[in-house]
């Protein structure tokens, strides 16, 4: 039996009153979206609509299908509710 290689990543989500940072091991080839799903974050935050949120790695927006590397931190960005330029 071949043992698949695992990498360590983090998944982060912040609300004004609470921040969540989860560390997990995932197989090589896991995407940003898959890491969020594996993290259990969607169960902890049932109101989180992943389809309406952007994902990023270390403050840079990435597509959900971006394959992760060792040490990546997947960040879930909430939609803006106010125009920061106003």
MOPAC internal coordinates of N, CA, C and O (Angstrom, degrees):
PM7 1SCF
backbone

  N    0.0000 0     0.00 0     0.00 0    0    0    0
  C    1.4370 1     0.00 0     0.00 0    1    0    0
  C    1.5289 1   108.84 1     0.00 0    2    1    0
  O    1.2310 1   120.71 1   -47.88 1    3    2    1
  N    1.3043 1   116.26 1   132.12 1    3    2    1
  C    1.4580 1   121.49 1  -179.33 1    5    3    2
  C    1.5245 1   108.99 1   -89.65 1    6    5    3
  O    1.2310 1   121.19 1   -51.16 1    7    6    5
  N    1.3225 1   115.32 1   128.84 1    7    6    5
  C    1.4588 1   120.41 1   178.52 1    9    7    6
  C    1.5248 1   108.04 1   -88.39 1   10    9    7
  O    1.2310 1   120.43 1   -55.51 1   11   10    9
  N    1.3427 1   116.78 1   124.49 1   11   10    9
  C    1.4571 1   118.93 1  -179.43 1   13   11   10
  C    1.5220 1   110.06 1   -75.82 1   14   13   11
  O    1.2310 1   121.08 1   -33.88 1   15   14   13
  N    1.3099 1   115.55 1   146.12 1   15   14   13
  C    1.4578 1   121.37 1   179.90 1   17   15   14
  C    1.5254 1   109.64 1   -77.00 1   18   17   15
  O    1.2310 1   121.10 1   -43.75 1   19   18   17
  N    1.3275 1   115.51 1   136.25 1   19   18   17
  C    1.4586 1   121.17 1   179.07 1   21   19   18
  C    1.5226 1   109.74 1  -110.60 1   22   21   19
  O    1.2310 1   121.39 1   -31.62 1   23   22   21
  N    1.3368 1   114.95 1   148.38 1   23   22   21
  C    1.4606 1   121.20 1   174.93 1   25   23   22
  C    1.5235 1   108.62 1  -122.86 1   26   25   23
  O    1.2310 1   120.68 1   -27.28 1   27   26   25
  N    1.3198 1   116.30 1   152.72 1   27   26   25
  C    1.4590 1   121.44 1   178.27 1   29   27   26
  C    1.5198 1   110.46 1   -94.44 1   30   29   27
  O    1.2310 1   120.79 1   -51.88 1   31   30   29
  N    1.3396 1   116.09 1   128.12 1   31   30   29
  C    1.4631 1   122.06 1   177.86 1   33   31   30
  C    1.5242 1   108.87 1  -136.54 1   34   33   31
  O    1.2310 1   120.87 1   -11.25 1   35   34   33
  N    1.3214 1   115.94 1   168.75 1   35   34   33
  C    1.4584 1   122.10 1   175.46 1   37   35   34
  C    1.5177 1   108.68 1  -124.48 1   38   37   35
  O    1.2310 1   120.98 1   -28.43 1   39   38   37
  N    1.3297 1   115.72 1   151.57 1   39   38   37
  C    1.4616 1   122.19 1   173.31 1   41   39   38
  C    1.5199 1   106.60 1  -124.44 1   42   41   39
  O    1.2310 1   120.60 1   -52.99 1   43   42   41
  N    1.3355 1   116.46 1   127.01 1   43   42   41
  C    1.4645 1   121.59 1  -175.84 1   45   43   42
  C    1.5263 1   110.81 1  -123.48 1   46   45   43
  O    1.2310 1   121.62 1   -39.68 1   47   46   45
  N    1.3391 1   114.50 1   140.32 1   47   46   45
  C    1.4678 1   121.27 1   176.05 1   49   47   46
  C    1.5169 1   107.40 1  -146.31 1   50   49   47
  O    1.2310 1   120.48 1   -47.01 1   51   50   49
  N    1.3221 1   116.69 1   132.99 1   51   50   49
  C    1.4648 1   120.22 1  -176.79 1   53   51   50
  C    1.5223 1   111.10 1  -126.74 1   54   53   51
  O    1.2310 1   121.71 1   -47.71 1   55   54   53
  N    1.3113 1   114.34 1   132.29 1   55   54   53
  C    1.4557 1   123.37 1   169.32 1   57   55   54
  C    1.5241 1   106.27 1  -110.81 1   58   57   55
  O    1.2310 1   119.48 1   -16.66 1   59   58   57
  N    1.3260 1   118.60 1   163.34 1   59   58   57
  C    1.4705 1   118.59 1   180.00 1   61   59   58
  C    1.5301 1   113.19 1   -55.69 1   62   61   59
  O    1.2310 1   120.21 1   144.78 1   63   62   61
  N    1.3228 1   117.20 1   -35.22 1   63   62   61
  C    1.4644 1   120.25 1  -174.89 1   65   63   62
  C    1.5296 1   114.24 1  -101.52 1   66   65   63
  O    1.2310 1   120.12 1   172.40 1   67   66   65
  N    1.3375 1   117.38 1    -7.60 1   67   66   65
  C    1.4667 1   118.93 1  -174.77 1   69   67   66
  C    1.5264 1   110.54 1  -157.21 1   70   69   67
  O    1.2310 1   121.16 1   -42.10 1   71   70   69
  N    1.3189 1   115.39 1   137.90 1   71   70   69
  C    1.4583 1   120.94 1   176.80 1   73   71   70
  C    1.5310 1   108.60 1  -118.93 1   74   73   71
  O    1.2310 1   121.44 1   -35.64 1   75   74   73
  N    1.3208 1   114.86 1   144.36 1   75   74   73
  C    1.4609 1   120.51 1   178.51 1   77   75   74
  C    1.5226 1   108.72 1  -125.90 1   78   77   75
  O    1.2310 1   120.41 1   -51.31 1   79   78   77
  N    1.3206 1   116.83 1   128.69 1   79   78   77
  C    1.4571 1   122.81 1   175.46 1   81   79   78
  C    1.5234 1   107.10 1  -131.76 1   82   81   79
  O    1.2310 1   121.04 1   -63.37 1   83   82   81
  N    1.3166 1   115.62 1   116.63 1   83   82   81
  C    1.4621 1   121.42 1  -177.11 1   85   83   82
  C    1.5265 1   109.72 1  -116.28 1   86   85   83
  O    1.2310 1   120.82 1   -45.77 1   87   86   85
  N    1.3166 1   116.03 1   134.23 1   87   86   85
  C    1.4644 1   121.60 1   175.60 1   89   87   86
  C    1.5236 1   107.87 1  -103.20 1   90   89   87
  O    1.2310 1   121.03 1   -42.75 1   91   90   89
  N    1.3282 1   115.64 1   137.25 1   91   90   89
  C    1.4564 1   118.71 1   178.40 1   93   91   90
  C    1.5163 1   110.78 1  -151.07 1   94   93   91
  O    1.2310 1   121.63 1   -18.63 1   95   94   93
  N    1.3101 1   114.48 1   161.37 1   95   94   93
  C    1.4625 1   122.73 1   174.96 1   97   95   94
  C    1.5207 1   106.70 1  -104.89 1   98   97   95
  O    1.2310 1   121.03 1   -48.15 1   99   98   97
  N    1.3264 1   115.64 1   131.85 1   99   98   97
  C    1.4591 1   121.10 1  -179.36 1  101   99   98
  C    1.5234 1   108.78 1  -132.49 1  102  101   99
  O    1.2310 1   120.09 1   -24.27 1  103  102  101
  N    1.3275 1   117.43 1   155.73 1  103  102  101
  C    1.4643 1   119.53 1   177.58 1  105  103  102
  C    1.5298 1   111.32 1   -66.96 1  106  105  103
  O    1.2310 1   120.71 1   -31.31 1  107  106  105
  N    1.3179 1   116.25 1   148.69 1  107  106  105
  C    1.4621 1   121.14 1   172.65 1  109  107  106
  C    1.5299 1   107.30 1   -54.94 1  110  109  107
  O    1.2310 1   120.34 1   -42.53 1  111  110  109
  N    1.3304 1   116.95 1   137.47 1  111  110  109
  C    1.4612 1   121.47 1  -179.08 1  113  111  110
  C    1.5155 1   113.39 1    98.18 1  114  113  111
  O    1.2310 1   120.01 1   174.56 1  115  114  113
  N    1.3350 1   117.59 1    -5.44 1  115  114  113
  C    1.4639 1   121.40 1   178.03 1  117  115  114
  C    1.5250 1   109.27 1   -67.64 1  118  117  115
  O    1.2310 1   120.84 1   -41.47 1  119  118  117
  N    1.3394 1   116.00 1   138.53 1  119  118  117
  C    1.4629 1   120.67 1   179.00 1  121  119  118
  C    1.5255 1   110.48 1   -90.89 1  122  121  119
  O    1.2310 1   121.05 1   -12.21 1  123  122  121
  N    1.3304 1   115.60 1   167.79 1  123  122  121
  C    1.4643 1   120.97 1   178.44 1  125  123  122
  C    1.5296 1   110.27 1   -58.01 1  126  125  123
  O    1.2310 1   120.23 1   134.58 1  127  126  125
  N    1.3158 1   117.17 1   -45.42 1  127  126  125
  C    1.4660 1   121.00 1  -179.56 1  129  127  126
  C    1.5316 1   111.25 1   -64.06 1  130  129  127
  O    1.2310 1   120.01 1   137.93 1  131  130  129
  N    1.3128 1   117.59 1   -42.07 1  131  130  129
  C    1.4615 1   120.88 1   179.07 1  133  131  130
  C    1.5212 1   111.19 1   -63.50 1  134  133  131
  O    1.2310 1   120.10 1   142.63 1  135  134  133
  N    1.3277 1   117.41 1   -37.37 1  135  134  133
  C    1.4646 1   120.57 1   178.72 1  137  135  134
  C    1.5234 1   110.64 1   -63.83 1  138  137  135
  O    1.2310 1   120.36 1   138.66 1  139  138  137
  N    1.3319 1   116.91 1   -41.34 1  139  138  137
  C    1.4696 1   120.15 1   177.48 1  141  139  138
  C    1.5249 1   109.37 1   -61.16 1  142  141  139
  O    1.2310 1   120.24 1   134.50 1  143  142  141
  N    1.3219 1   117.15 1   -45.50 1  143  142  141
  C    1.4593 1   120.70 1  -179.57 1  145  143  142
  C    1.5275 1   111.35 1   -64.12 1  146  145  143
  O    1.2310 1   119.63 1   138.19 1  147  146  145
  N    1.3164 1   118.31 1   -41.81 1  147  146  145
  C    1.4716 1   121.99 1   179.98 1  149  147  146
  C    1.5230 1   112.70 1   -68.88 1  150  149  147
  O    1.2310 1   120.40 1   154.13 1  151  150  149
  N    1.3281 1   116.83 1   -25.87 1  151  150  149
  C    1.4684 1   121.24 1  -174.11 1  153  151  150
  C    1.5235 1   113.56 1   -69.27 1  154  153  151
  O    1.2310 1   119.99 1   158.53 1  155  154  153
  N    1.3326 1   117.62 1   -21.47 1  155  154  153
  C    1.4587 1   120.61 1  -175.51 1  157  155  154
  C    1.5216 1   112.81 1    83.76 1  158  157  155
  O    1.2310 1   120.25 1  -176.19 1  159  158  157
  N    1.3167 1   117.12 1     3.81 1  159  158  157
  C    1.4621 1   121.59 1  -178.27 1  161  159  158
  C    1.5284 1   111.92 1   -61.94 1  162  161  159
  O    1.2310 1   120.26 1   144.46 1  163  162  161
  N    1.3179 1   117.12 1   -35.54 1  163  162  161
  C    1.4657 1   120.16 1  -179.20 1  165  163  162
  C    1.5246 1   111.45 1   -67.54 1  166  165  163
  O    1.2310 1   119.77 1   154.09 1  167  166  165
  N    1.3202 1   118.04 1   -25.91 1  167  166  165
  C    1.4607 1   121.72 1   174.96 1  169  167  166
  C    1.5226 1   110.11 1   -75.91 1  170  169  167
  O    1.2310 1   120.30 1   140.73 1  171  170  169
  N    1.3216 1   117.02 1   -39.27 1  171  170  169
  C    1.4749 1   121.41 1   178.62 1  173  171  170
  C    1.5253 1   112.25 1   -68.79 1  174  173  171
  O    1.2310 1   120.66 1   149.29 1  175  174  173
  N    1.3248 1   116.34 1   -30.71 1  175  174  173
  C    1.4655 1   122.14 1  -178.41 1  177  175  174
  C    1.5347 1   108.23 1  -126.12 1  178  177  175
  O    1.2310 1   119.77 1  -104.31 1  179  178  177
  N    1.3385 1   118.05 1    75.69 1  179  178  177
  C    1.4631 1   120.37 1  -175.05 1  181  179  178
  C    1.5273 1   114.01 1   -63.31 1  182  181  179
  O    1.2310 1   119.99 1   160.16 1  183  182  181
  N    1.3268 1   117.63 1   -19.84 1  183  182  181
  C    1.4619 1   120.67 1   178.81 1  185  183  182
  C    1.5308 1   112.38 1   -81.73 1  186  185  183
  O    1.2310 1   119.82 1   173.68 1  187  186  185
  N    1.3200 1   117.94 1    -6.32 1  187  186  185
  C    1.4623 1   121.93 1  -179.67 1  189  187  186
  C    1.5226 1   109.74 1   -73.84 1  190  189  187
  O    1.2310 1   120.67 1   -58.68 1  191  190  189
  N    1.3283 1   116.33 1   121.32 1  191  190  189
  C    1.4636 1   122.53 1   177.87 1  193  191  190
  C    1.5221 1   107.59 1  -101.68 1  194  193  191
  O    1.2310 1   120.82 1   -81.57 1  195  194  193
  N    1.3073 1   116.05 1    98.43 1  195  194  193
  C    1.4623 1   120.90 1  -175.93 1  197  195  194
  C    1.5269 1   111.46 1   -62.15 1  198  197  195
  O    1.2310 1   120.07 1   148.58 1  199  198  197
  N    1.3327 1   117.48 1   -31.42 1  199  198  197
  C    1.4665 1   120.07 1  -179.20 1  201  199  198
  C    1.5279 1   112.07 1   -69.37 1  202  201  199
  O    1.2310 1   119.90 1   159.28 1  203  202  201
  N    1.3325 1   117.80 1   -20.72 1  203  202  201
  C    1.4679 1   121.69 1   179.41 1  205  203  202
  C    1.5241 1   111.83 1   -99.75 1  206  205  203
  O    1.2310 1   120.14 1  -178.63 1  207  206  205
  N    1.3169 1   117.33 1     1.37 1  207  206  205
  C    1.4648 1   121.54 1  -176.93 1  209  207  206
  C    1.5205 1   110.50 1  -111.45 1  210  209  207
  O    1.2310 1   121.14 1   -32.20 1  211  210  209
  N    1.3114 1   115.42 1   147.80 1  211  210  209
  C    1.4668 1   120.39 1   174.00 1  213  211  210
  C    1.5237 1   108.47 1   -92.31 1  214  213  211
  O    1.2310 1   121.31 1   -26.60 1  215  214  213
  N    1.3213 1   115.09 1   153.40 1  215  214  213
  C    1.4601 1   121.38 1   176.69 1  217  215  214
  C    1.5193 1   108.87 1  -112.21 1  218  217  215
  O    1.2310 1   121.09 1   -30.39 1  219  218  217
  N    1.3152 1   115.53 1   149.61 1  219  218  217
  C    1.4554 1   120.17 1   177.85 1  221  219  218
  C    1.5113 1   110.39 1  -143.98 1  222  221  219
  O    1.2310 1   121.51 1   -14.81 1  223  222  221
  N    1.3156 1   114.71 1   165.19 1  223  222  221
  C    1.4579 1   121.75 1   173.48 1  225  223  222
  C    1.5249 1   106.37 1  -128.16 1  226  225  223
  O    1.2310 1   121.12 1   -63.10 1  227  226  225
  N    1.3246 1   115.47 1   116.90 1  227  226  225
  C    1.4663 1   122.15 1  -177.78 1  229  227  226
  C    1.5289 1   111.49 1    49.13 1  230  229  227
  O    1.2310 1   120.81 1  -125.89 1  231  230  229
  N    1.3415 1   116.06 1    54.11 1  231  230  229
  C    1.4733 1   125.07 1   173.08 1  233  231  230
  C    1.5286 1   114.79 1    70.80 1  234  233  231
  O    1.2310 1   119.77 1  -165.04 1  235  234  233
  N    1.3196 1   118.05 1    14.96 1  235  234  233
  C    1.4602 1   121.17 1   174.78 1  237  235  234
  C    1.5173 1   108.17 1  -119.13 1  238  237  235
  O    1.2310 1   120.51 1   -55.69 1  239  238  237
  N    1.3347 1   116.64 1   124.31 1  239  238  237
  C    1.4595 1   121.30 1  -179.62 1  241  239  238
  C    1.5270 1   109.25 1   -63.79 1  242  241  239
  O    1.2310 1   121.47 1   -44.54 1  243  242  241
  N    1.3334 1   114.79 1   135.46 1  243  242  241
  C    1.4664 1   121.30 1   178.73 1  245  243  242
  C    1.5258 1   108.58 1  -132.06 1  246  245  243
  O    1.2310 1   120.07 1   -24.00 1  247  246  245
  N    1.3318 1   117.46 1   156.00 1  247  246  245
  C    1.4646 1   119.25 1   174.84 1  249  247  246
  C    1.5307 1   109.85 1   -68.78 1  250  249  247
  O    1.2310 1   120.20 1   -29.30 1  251  250  249
  N    1.3306 1   117.23 1   150.70 1  251  250  249
  C    1.4708 1   120.19 1  -179.34 1  253  251  250
  C    1.5295 1   113.26 1   -57.70 1  254  253  251
  O    1.2310 1   120.16 1   155.04 1  255  254  253
  N    1.3314 1   117.30 1   -24.96 1  255  254  253
  C    1.4690 1   120.87 1  -176.91 1  257  255  254
  C    1.5291 1   112.93 1   -88.44 1  258  257  255
  O    1.2310 1   120.01 1  -172.76 1  259  258  257
  N    1.3221 1   117.59 1     7.24 1  259  258  257
  C    1.4769 1   121.61 1   179.40 1  261  259  258
  C    1.5220 1   109.36 1   -64.72 1  262  261  259
  O    1.2310 1   120.32 1   -55.27 1  263  262  261
  N    1.3293 1   117.00 1   124.73 1  263  262  261
  C    1.4671 1   121.01 1   177.29 1  265  263  262
  C    1.5213 1   109.64 1   -73.38 1  266  265  263
  O    1.2310 1   121.36 1   -41.14 1  267  266  265
  N    1.3212 1   115.00 1   138.86 1  267  266  265
  C    1.4596 1   121.00 1  -176.25 1  269  267  266
  C    1.5207 1   111.96 1   -86.44 1  270  269  267
  O    1.2310 1   122.15 1   -22.79 1  271  270  269
  N    1.3421 1   113.49 1   157.21 1  271  270  269
  C    1.4602 1   122.02 1   175.37 1  273  271  270
  C    1.5212 1   108.33 1  -120.17 1  274  273  271
  O    1.2310 1   120.82 1   -18.53 1  275  274  273
  N    1.3046 1   116.04 1   161.47 1  275  274  273
  C    1.4629 1   121.83 1   177.22 1  277  275  274
  C    1.5264 1   109.85 1   -50.92 1  278  277  275
  O    1.2310 1   120.71 1   -50.48 1  279  278  277
  N    1.3435 1   116.25 1   129.52 1  279  278  277
  C    1.4570 1   121.60 1   175.85 1  281  279  278
  C    1.5144 1   115.85 1    86.71 1  282  281  279
  O    1.2310 1   119.45 1   176.14 1  283  282  281
  N    1.3392 1   118.66 1    -3.86 1  283  282  281
  C    1.4700 1   120.36 1   179.00 1  285  283  282
  C    1.5238 1   110.78 1   -62.84 1  286  285  283
  O    1.2310 1   120.94 1   -33.67 1  287  286  285
  N    1.3252 1   115.81 1   146.33 1  287  286  285
  C    1.4644 1   121.81 1   172.56 1  289  287  286
  C    1.5253 1   106.94 1  -116.51 1  290  289  287
  O    1.2310 1   120.62 1   -68.15 1  291  290  289
  N    1.3291 1   116.41 1   111.85 1  291  290  289
  C    1.4598 1   121.80 1   177.55 1  293  291  290
  C    1.5235 1   107.65 1   -82.37 1  294  293  291
  O    1.2310 1   120.66 1   -54.75 1  295  294  293
  N    1.3211 1   116.35 1   125.25 1  295  294  293
  C    1.4594 1   121.74 1  -179.85 1  297  295  294
  C    1.5200 1   108.74 1  -113.34 1  298  297  295
  O    1.2310 1   120.97 1   -43.12 1  299  298  297
  N    1.3158 1   115.75 1   136.88 1  299  298  297
  C    1.4605 1   121.41 1   177.94 1  301  299  298
  C    1.5172 1   107.22 1  -103.27 1  302  301  299
  O    1.2310 1   120.96 1   -59.91 1  303  302  301
  N    1.3369 1   115.76 1   120.09 1  303  302  301
  C    1.4569 1   121.04 1  -177.81 1  305  303  302
  C    1.5227 1   109.93 1   -98.85 1  306  305  303
  O    1.2310 1   121.15 1   -55.47 1  307  306  305
  N    1.3319 1   115.41 1   124.53 1  307  306  305
  C    1.4621 1   120.76 1   177.31 1  309  307  306
  C    1.5273 1   109.53 1   -75.13 1  310  309  307
  O    1.2310 1   120.21 1   -30.72 1  311  310  309
  N    1.3404 1   117.21 1   149.28 1  311  310  309
  C    1.4687 1   119.36 1   175.81 1  313  311  310
  C    1.5300 1   110.16 1   -63.57 1  314  313  311
  O    1.2310 1   120.71 1   -35.76 1  315  314  313
  N    1.3269 1   116.24 1   144.24 1  315  314  313
  C    1.4652 1   120.34 1   176.64 1  317  315  314
  C    1.5229 1   109.76 1   -69.92 1  318  317  315
  O    1.2310 1   120.75 1   -40.67 1  319  318  317
  N    1.3253 1   116.17 1   139.33 1  319  318  317
  C    1.4652 1   119.60 1   176.86 1  321  319  318
  C    1.5290 1   111.22 1  -107.84 1  322  321  319
  O    1.2310 1   120.54 1   174.89 1  323  322  321
  N    1.3281 1   116.56 1    -5.11 1  323  322  321
  C    1.4611 1   121.56 1   176.65 1  325  323  322
  C    1.5233 1   108.17 1  -139.79 1  326  325  323
  O    1.2310 1   120.62 1   -30.50 1  327  326  325
  N    1.3119 1   116.42 1   149.50 1  327  326  325
  C    1.4514 1   121.60 1   178.93 1  329  327  326
  C    1.5264 1   109.13 1   -78.67 1  330  329  327
  O    1.2310 1   119.43 1   -64.79 1  331  330  329
  N    1.3371 1   118.69 1   115.21 1  331  330  329
  C    1.4633 1   120.17 1  -177.58 1  333  331  330
  C    1.5271 1   112.87 1   -67.35 1  334  333  331
  O    1.2310 1   120.06 1   164.33 1  335  334  333
  N    1.3377 1   117.49 1   -15.67 1  335  334  333
  C    1.4628 1   121.04 1  -179.92 1  337  335  334
  C    1.5225 1   112.45 1   -89.70 1  338  337  335
  O    1.2310 1   120.47 1   173.30 1  339  338  337
  N    1.3188 1   116.70 1    -6.70 1  339  338  337
  C    1.4741 1   119.68 1  -177.26 1  341  339  338
  C    1.5090 1   111.39 1   -81.88 1  342  341  339
  O    1.2310 1   120.10 1   180.00 1  343  342  341

